[in-house]
Amino acid sequence: MAQRISPEQGRETLDSGEALFIDVRDPGSHAMARIPGAVPLTQDSLDDFLATTSRDQALVVYCYHGHSSQSACDFLTEKGFTRAVSLDGGFEHWRQAYPDQVEES
Ligand SMILES: O=S(=O)([O-])[S-]
């Protein structure tokens, strides 16, 4: 079962700069607004991501509300990532709690 972190822990992790934030929402949502520095992960980018990302890299996975990110996290864990966690509340909670930590384009 996916490891989960609270939005507060997510914020601390973002501030520490030690984790890669992974956005599994649809690419259009990612393009519009995202957690600063987050990278989109889609079916199209998956093979590349798996081929180039260290299995020791800390990952914080988020979706809209914190549900599908848990399955994504389980998937990444099956693929060998040892430090993948799912962000509780997803981006929708995040943007309410930390509007100053949202990158928009
Ligand atoms: O993105 S979601 O699965 O939390 S609705």
The ligand as an SDF file (V2000), in Angstrom:
LIG
                    3D

  5  4  0  0  0  0  0  0  0  0999 V2000
   -7.1040   12.5760   -8.8970 O   0  0  0  0  0  0  0  0  0  0  0  0
   -7.9320   11.7840   -7.9620 S   0  0  0  0  0  0  0  0  0  0  0  0
   -7.8070   10.3640   -8.2680 O   0  0  0  0  0  0  0  0  0  0  0  0
   -7.5840   12.0410   -6.5640 O   0  0  0  0  0  0  0  0  0  0  0  0
   -9.7620   12.3550   -8.2240 S   0  0  0  0  0  0  0  0  0  0  0  0
  1  2  2  0
  2  3  2  0
  2  4  1  0
  2  5  1  0
M  CHG  2   4  -1   5  -1
M  END
$$$$
